[in-house]
Amino acid sequence: MEKSTLSKKEFNDLREIQLEILRNIASFCKKNNINYFLVAGTLLGSVRHKGFIPWDDDIDIGMVRSDYEKFLKLYPSDKNQEYFVQALENDSKYWLSFAKVRKKDTFILEEEVKEKKVNKEIAIDVFPFDTVPDNGYQNFKPIAFLIIQIRDAIFHKNLHIKPSRFITKILKIFPVKFLYWVQKKLMLKYQNKDTNHLICYCTPYKTSKEYIEKSAVLPVKNGEFEGEKFSIMNKPEVYLANIYGADYMQLPPLEKRVTHGILKVDIHKGEQDE
C-alpha cells in the first residue's frame, strides 16, 4: 500500500460512493435474508472511529459461504445496472478470488491495474468466509497454501503479470476456469462438516490470522459506521485482535497510515475498457 495522491475532494467523493454502495448492499441483504458483516479496516474503523479510519479509502465486508453464494446468485451482475457484482463466478476475466460490487458510471484508477483492460468503476470488496476444522490452522495449512498459490496464479494470469514463484508459473499453464474450480473445491472441502470455525482465504492478511470461531462471527449485530447502522461480527474484538494485535484500539505510527495507491477518482465518469 502507498500514500494517497488524491485531492481532498476526490477522497471525499470516493468515500461517498463507497458508502452509497454499502447502503445498497445492506438493503438488498435485508430484503433477501442474507447476512453480511464489516471486516478488515472497515470493522476496525467502526469499532475505533465509528466510521472510516481517517486515512482509509476502501470498504470491506464479509459473508459466510452460503450467504456469499446466495448473494452472487441474486444480486445484479449485469454491468448495465446501476450497481453490479463482479466475481469469477460471473466473469472469467476477473482477477480476484473475492467479489466486488461496483457502481456504474464512476471511475477509480488504482496503481495496481492502471494499465490493465479491466473494469475500473468504484467498488467495495465482498469476502467469502469458509467452514474449516476445529483442530487448529496447522492441520489444514497445506490446503490453505495451495489455495493461495492458485489465487495468485489467477491474479497473475488475468492481469497478464509475469509471476516470480515457480509454482505460480506452473499453475498459470491451466485455464482460469479450471484453476478456480480447483480452488473452490478446496475452499469448500469442509463446507458440510459440523465444525465451529471459519476462515477467509482471500484477504491480504495471513490466513492463520483469519482462522476464527463461528461464534465470534455469527449472529451478526448492529454497529455504527459514519452515523449509520450496519452489520458487524458478533464479537469484533476477537477478529480485530487476530488481525491487528491486542492493541488494535491504538493508532499506528504515521509511517504506517497508508492507503491503496489510488491515482484518480471521478464519480460521474464511467470507464469500462475491458
Contacts in CASP RR format, 6 or more apart in sequence:
PFRMAT RR
TARGET T0000
AUTHOR 0000-0000-0000
METHOD contacts of the structure
MODEL  1
MEKSTLSKKEFNDLREIQLEILRNIASFCKKNNINYFLVAGTLLGSVRHK
GFIPWDDDIDIGMVRSDYEKFLKLYPSDKNQEYFVQALENDSKYWLSFAK
VRKKDTFILEEEVKEKKVNKEIAIDVFPFDTVPDNGYQNFKPIAFLIIQI
RDAIFHKNLHIKPSRFITKILKIFPVKFLYWVQKKLMLKYQNKDTNHLIC
YCTPYKTSKEYIEKSAVLPVKNGEFEGEKFSIMNKPEVYLANIYGADYMQ
LPPLEKRVTHGILKVDIHKGEQDE
1 258 0 8 1.000
1 259 0 8 1.000
1 260 0 8 1.000
1 261 0 8 1.000
2 111 0 8 1.000
2 258 0 8 1.000
2 259 0 8 1.000
2 260 0 8 1.000
2 261 0 8 1.000
3 258 0 8 1.000
3 259 0 8 1.000
3 261 0 8 1.000
4 11 0 8 1.000
4 55 0 8 1.000
4 57 0 8 1.000
4 259 0 8 1.000
4 261 0 8 1.000
4 262 0 8 1.000
5 261 0 8 1.000
5 262 0 8 1.000
5 263 0 8 1.000
6 14 0 8 1.000
6 57 0 8 1.000
6 262 0 8 1.000
6 263 0 8 1.000
6 264 0 8 1.000
6 265 0 8 1.000
10 264 0 8 1.000
10 265 0 8 1.000
11 57 0 8 1.000
11 265 0 8 1.000
13 265 0 8 1.000
13 267 0 8 1.000
14 57 0 8 1.000
14 108 0 8 1.000
14 122 0 8 1.000
14 262 0 8 1.000
14 265 0 8 1.000
14 267 0 8 1.000
15 52 0 8 1.000
15 57 0 8 1.000
16 267 0 8 1.000
17 103 0 8 1.000
17 106 0 8 1.000
17 122 0 8 1.000
17 267 0 8 1.000
18 58 0 8 1.000
18 59 0 8 1.000
18 122 0 8 1.000
18 124 0 8 1.000
19 59 0 8 1.000
19 226 0 8 1.000
19 228 0 8 1.000
20 103 0 8 1.000
21 59 0 8 1.000
21 83 0 8 1.000
21 101 0 8 1.000
21 102 0 8 1.000
21 103 0 8 1.000
21 122 0 8 1.000
21 123 0 8 1.000
21 124 0 8 1.000
22 59 0 8 1.000
22 61 0 8 1.000
22 124 0 8 1.000
22 225 0 8 1.000
22 230 0 8 1.000
23 228 0 8 1.000
24 83 0 8 1.000
24 101 0 8 1.000
25 36 0 8 1.000
25 61 0 8 1.000
25 75 0 8 1.000
25 83 0 8 1.000
25 101 0 8 1.000
25 124 0 8 1.000
25 126 0 8 1.000
26 36 0 8 1.000
26 230 0 8 1.000
26 231 0 8 1.000
28 34 0 8 1.000
28 71 0 8 1.000
28 74 0 8 1.000
28 75 0 8 1.000
29 35 0 8 1.000
29 36 0 8 1.000
29 67 0 8 1.000
29 71 0 8 1.000
29 231 0 8 1.000
32 70 0 8 1.000
32 71 0 8 1.000
32 74 0 8 1.000
34 63 0 8 1.000
34 67 0 8 1.000
34 70 0 8 1.000
34 71 0 8 1.000
34 74 0 8 1.000
35 63 0 8 1.000
35 64 0 8 1.000
35 67 0 8 1.000
35 218 0 8 1.000
35 219 0 8 1.000
35 220 0 8 1.000
35 231 0 8 1.000
36 61 0 8 1.000
36 62 0 8 1.000
36 63 0 8 1.000
36 67 0 8 1.000
36 71 0 8 1.000
36 126 0 8 1.000
36 220 0 8 1.000
36 231 0 8 1.000
37 43 0 8 1.000
37 61 0 8 1.000
37 62 0 8 1.000
37 63 0 8 1.000
37 217 0 8 1.000
37 220 0 8 1.000
37 231 0 8 1.000
37 232 0 8 1.000
37 233 0 8 1.000
38 46 0 8 1.000
38 59 0 8 1.000
38 60 0 8 1.000
38 61 0 8 1.000
38 62 0 8 1.000
38 223 0 8 1.000
38 225 0 8 1.000
38 230 0 8 1.000
38 231 0 8 1.000
38 232 0 8 1.000
38 233 0 8 1.000
39 60 0 8 1.000
39 61 0 8 1.000
39 62 0 8 1.000
39 127 0 8 1.000
39 200 0 8 1.000
39 203 0 8 1.000
39 233 0 8 1.000
39 239 0 8 1.000
40 60 0 8 1.000
40 127 0 8 1.000
40 203 0 8 1.000
40 205 0 8 1.000
40 243 0 8 1.000
41 53 0 8 1.000
41 56 0 8 1.000
41 60 0 8 1.000
42 52 0 8 1.000
42 56 0 8 1.000
42 58 0 8 1.000
42 59 0 8 1.000
42 60 0 8 1.000
42 61 0 8 1.000
42 225 0 8 1.000
43 60 0 8 1.000
43 232 0 8 1.000
43 233 0 8 1.000
43 236 0 8 1.000
43 239 0 8 1.000
43 240 0 8 1.000
44 53 0 8 1.000
44 240 0 8 1.000
44 243 0 8 1.000
44 244 0 8 1.000
44 248 0 8 1.000
45 51 0 8 1.000
45 52 0 8 1.000
45 53 0 8 1.000
45 56 0 8 1.000
45 225 0 8 1.000
46 223 0 8 1.000
46 224 0 8 1.000
46 225 0 8 1.000
46 230 0 8 1.000
46 232 0 8 1.000
46 236 0 8 1.000
47 232 0 8 1.000
47 236 0 8 1.000
47 237 0 8 1.000
47 240 0 8 1.000
47 248 0 8 1.000
47 249 0 8 1.000
48 248 0 8 1.000
48 249 0 8 1.000
50 224 0 8 1.000
50 225 0 8 1.000
50 226 0 8 1.000
50 227 0 8 1.000
51 224 0 8 1.000
51 225 0 8 1.000
51 226 0 8 1.000
51 227 0 8 1.000
52 225 0 8 1.000
52 226 0 8 1.000
54 257 0 8 1.000
55 257 0 8 1.000
55 258 0 8 1.000
55 259 0 8 1.000
56 259 0 8 1.000
57 259 0 8 1.000
57 260 0 8 1.000
57 262 0 8 1.000
58 124 0 8 1.000
58 125 0 8 1.000
58 260 0 8 1.000
59 124 0 8 1.000
59 125 0 8 1.000
60 124 0 8 1.000
60 125 0 8 1.000
60 127 0 8 1.000
60 203 0 8 1.000
61 124 0 8 1.000
61 125 0 8 1.000
61 126 0 8 1.000
61 127 0 8 1.000
62 68 0 8 1.000
62 126 0 8 1.000
62 127 0 8 1.000
62 128 0 8 1.000
62 129 0 8 1.000
62 200 0 8 1.000
63 71 0 8 1.000
63 126 0 8 1.000
63 127 0 8 1.000
63 128 0 8 1.000
63 129 0 8 1.000
64 128 0 8 1.000
64 129 0 8 1.000
64 130 0 8 1.000
64 131 0 8 1.000
64 198 0 8 1.000
64 217 0 8 1.000
64 218 0 8 1.000
65 128 0 8 1.000
65 129 0 8 1.000
65 130 0 8 1.000
65 131 0 8 1.000
65 187 0 8 1.000
65 188 0 8 1.000
65 191 0 8 1.000
68 99 0 8 1.000
68 126 0 8 1.000
68 128 0 8 1.000
68 129 0 8 1.000
71 85 0 8 1.000
71 99 0 8 1.000
71 126 0 8 1.000
72 85 0 8 1.000
72 87 0 8 1.000
72 89 0 8 1.000
72 90 0 8 1.000
72 99 0 8 1.000
75 83 0 8 1.000
75 84 0 8 1.000
75 85 0 8 1.000
75 101 0 8 1.000
76 83 0 8 1.000
76 84 0 8 1.000
76 85 0 8 1.000
77 84 0 8 1.000
77 85 0 8 1.000
77 86 0 8 1.000
77 87 0 8 1.000
77 90 0 8 1.000
77 91 0 8 1.000
78 84 0 8 1.000
79 86 0 8 1.000
79 102 0 8 1.000
79 104 0 8 1.000
79 119 0 8 1.000
79 272 0 8 1.000
80 104 0 8 1.000
81 104 0 8 1.000
82 103 0 8 1.000
82 104 0 8 1.000
83 101 0 8 1.000
83 102 0 8 1.000
83 103 0 8 1.000
83 104 0 8 1.000
84 101 0 8 1.000
84 102 0 8 1.000
84 104 0 8 1.000
85 99 0 8 1.000
85 100 0 8 1.000
85 101 0 8 1.000
85 102 0 8 1.000
85 126 0 8 1.000
86 94 0 8 1.000
86 99 0 8 1.000
86 100 0 8 1.000
86 101 0 8 1.000
86 102 0 8 1.000
86 119 0 8 1.000
86 123 0 8 1.000
87 94 0 8 1.000
87 96 0 8 1.000
87 98 0 8 1.000
87 99 0 8 1.000
87 100 0 8 1.000
88 94 0 8 1.000
88 96 0 8 1.000
88 97 0 8 1.000
88 154 0 8 1.000
88 176 0 8 1.000
88 180 0 8 1.000
89 99 0 8 1.000
92 176 0 8 1.000
92 177 0 8 1.000
93 118 0 8 1.000
93 158 0 8 1.000
93 274 0 8 1.000
94 118 0 8 1.000
94 158 0 8 1.000
95 118 0 8 1.000
95 154 0 8 1.000
95 155 0 8 1.000
95 157 0 8 1.000
95 158 0 8 1.000
95 159 0 8 1.000
96 154 0 8 1.000
96 155 0 8 1.000
96 202 0 8 1.000
97 151 0 8 1.000
97 154 0 8 1.000
97 180 0 8 1.000
97 183 0 8 1.000
97 201 0 8 1.000
97 202 0 8 1.000
98 125 0 8 1.000
98 126 0 8 1.000
98 127 0 8 1.000
98 128 0 8 1.000
98 202 0 8 1.000
98 203 0 8 1.000
99 125 0 8 1.000
99 126 0 8 1.000
99 128 0 8 1.000
100 123 0 8 1.000
100 124 0 8 1.000
100 125 0 8 1.000
100 126 0 8 1.000
101 123 0 8 1.000
101 124 0 8 1.000
101 126 0 8 1.000
102 119 0 8 1.000
102 121 0 8 1.000
102 122 0 8 1.000
102 123 0 8 1.000
103 121 0 8 1.000
103 122 0 8 1.000
103 123 0 8 1.000
104 121 0 8 1.000
104 270 0 8 1.000
105 121 0 8 1.000
105 268 0 8 1.000
105 269 0 8 1.000
105 270 0 8 1.000
106 121 0 8 1.000
106 122 0 8 1.000
106 266 0 8 1.000
106 267 0 8 1.000
106 268 0 8 1.000
106 269 0 8 1.000
106 270 0 8 1.000
107 120 0 8 1.000
107 121 0 8 1.000
107 122 0 8 1.000
107 264 0 8 1.000
107 265 0 8 1.000
107 266 0 8 1.000
107 267 0 8 1.000
107 269 0 8 1.000
107 270 0 8 1.000
107 271 0 8 1.000
108 120 0 8 1.000
108 121 0 8 1.000
108 122 0 8 1.000
108 123 0 8 1.000
108 262 0 8 1.000
108 264 0 8 1.000
108 265 0 8 1.000
109 120 0 8 1.000
109 262 0 8 1.000
109 263 0 8 1.000
109 264 0 8 1.000
109 265 0 8 1.000
110 120 0 8 1.000
110 260 0 8 1.000
110 261 0 8 1.000
110 262 0 8 1.000
110 263 0 8 1.000
111 261 0 8 1.000
111 262 0 8 1.000
111 263 0 8 1.000
112 261 0 8 1.000
113 120 0 8 1.000
113 159 0 8 1.000
114 263 0 8 1.000
116 159 0 8 1.000
116 160 0 8 1.000
117 273 0 8 1.000
117 274 0 8 1.000
118 159 0 8 1.000
118 273 0 8 1.000
118 274 0 8 1.000
119 272 0 8 1.000
119 274 0 8 1.000
120 270 0 8 1.000
120 271 0 8 1.000
120 272 0 8 1.000
120 273 0 8 1.000
121 270 0 8 1.000
121 271 0 8 1.000
121 272 0 8 1.000
122 265 0 8 1.000
122 267 0 8 1.000
127 200 0 8 1.000
127 202 0 8 1.000
127 203 0 8 1.000
128 187 0 8 1.000
128 200 0 8 1.000
128 202 0 8 1.000
129 198 0 8 1.000
129 199 0 8 1.000
129 200 0 8 1.000
129 217 0 8 1.000
130 187 0 8 1.000
130 188 0 8 1.000
130 190 0 8 1.000
130 191 0 8 1.000
130 198 0 8 1.000
130 199 0 8 1.000
130 200 0 8 1.000
130 201 0 8 1.000
131 190 0 8 1.000
131 191 0 8 1.000
131 193 0 8 1.000
131 195 0 8 1.000
131 197 0 8 1.000
131 198 0 8 1.000
132 140 0 8 1.000
132 190 0 8 1.000
132 195 0 8 1.000
132 197 0 8 1.000
132 198 0 8 1.000
132 199 0 8 1.000
132 211 0 8 1.000
133 139 0 8 1.000
133 140 0 8 1.000
133 190 0 8 1.000
133 193 0 8 1.000
133 195 0 8 1.000
133 197 0 8 1.000
134 195 0 8 1.000
134 196 0 8 1.000
134 197 0 8 1.000
136 197 0 8 1.000
136 211 0 8 1.000
137 144 0 8 1.000
137 199 0 8 1.000
137 207 0 8 1.000
137 208 0 8 1.000
137 211 0 8 1.000
140 189 0 8 1.000
140 190 0 8 1.000
141 208 0 8 1.000
143 186 0 8 1.000
143 189 0 8 1.000
144 199 0 8 1.000
144 201 0 8 1.000
144 207 0 8 1.000
146 186 0 8 1.000
147 183 0 8 1.000
147 186 0 8 1.000
147 187 0 8 1.000
147 201 0 8 1.000
148 201 0 8 1.000
148 207 0 8 1.000
149 165 0 8 1.000
149 167 0 8 1.000
149 168 0 8 1.000
149 171 0 8 1.000
150 171 0 8 1.000
150 179 0 8 1.000
150 180 0 8 1.000
150 182 0 8 1.000
150 183 0 8 1.000
150 186 0 8 1.000
151 183 0 8 1.000
151 201 0 8 1.000
151 202 0 8 1.000
152 163 0 8 1.000
152 165 0 8 1.000
152 168 0 8 1.000
153 163 0 8 1.000
153 168 0 8 1.000
153 171 0 8 1.000
153 172 0 8 1.000
153 174 0 8 1.000
153 179 0 8 1.000
154 176 0 8 1.000
154 179 0 8 1.000
154 180 0 8 1.000
154 183 0 8 1.000
155 161 0 8 1.000
156 162 0 8 1.000
156 163 0 8 1.000
156 168 0 8 1.000
156 172 0 8 1.000
157 172 0 8 1.000
157 176 0 8 1.000
157 179 0 8 1.000
158 176 0 8 1.000
163 169 0 8 1.000
163 172 0 8 1.000
171 179 0 8 1.000
187 201 0 8 1.000
195 214 0 8 1.000
196 213 0 8 1.000
196 214 0 8 1.000
196 215 0 8 1.000
197 211 0 8 1.000
197 212 0 8 1.000
197 213 0 8 1.000
197 214 0 8 1.000
198 211 0 8 1.000
198 212 0 8 1.000
198 213 0 8 1.000
198 214 0 8 1.000
198 217 0 8 1.000
199 207 0 8 1.000
199 210 0 8 1.000
199 211 0 8 1.000
199 212 0 8 1.000
200 207 0 8 1.000
200 210 0 8 1.000
201 207 0 8 1.000
201 210 0 8 1.000
203 210 0 8 1.000
205 243 0 8 1.000
209 242 0 8 1.000
209 243 0 8 1.000
210 242 0 8 1.000
210 243 0 8 1.000
211 242 0 8 1.000
212 238 0 8 1.000
212 239 0 8 1.000
212 242 0 8 1.000
213 238 0 8 1.000
215 234 0 8 1.000
215 235 0 8 1.000
216 233 0 8 1.000
216 234 0 8 1.000
216 235 0 8 1.000
216 238 0 8 1.000
216 239 0 8 1.000
217 233 0 8 1.000
217 234 0 8 1.000
217 235 0 8 1.000
217 239 0 8 1.000
218 233 0 8 1.000
218 234 0 8 1.000
219 234 0 8 1.000
220 231 0 8 1.000
220 232 0 8 1.000
220 233 0 8 1.000
220 234 0 8 1.000
221 231 0 8 1.000
221 232 0 8 1.000
221 233 0 8 1.000
221 234 0 8 1.000
222 229 0 8 1.000
222 230 0 8 1.000
222 231 0 8 1.000
222 232 0 8 1.000
223 229 0 8 1.000
223 230 0 8 1.000
223 231 0 8 1.000
223 232 0 8 1.000
224 230 0 8 1.000
233 239 0 8 1.000
240 248 0 8 1.000
241 248 0 8 1.000
251 257 0 8 1.000
END
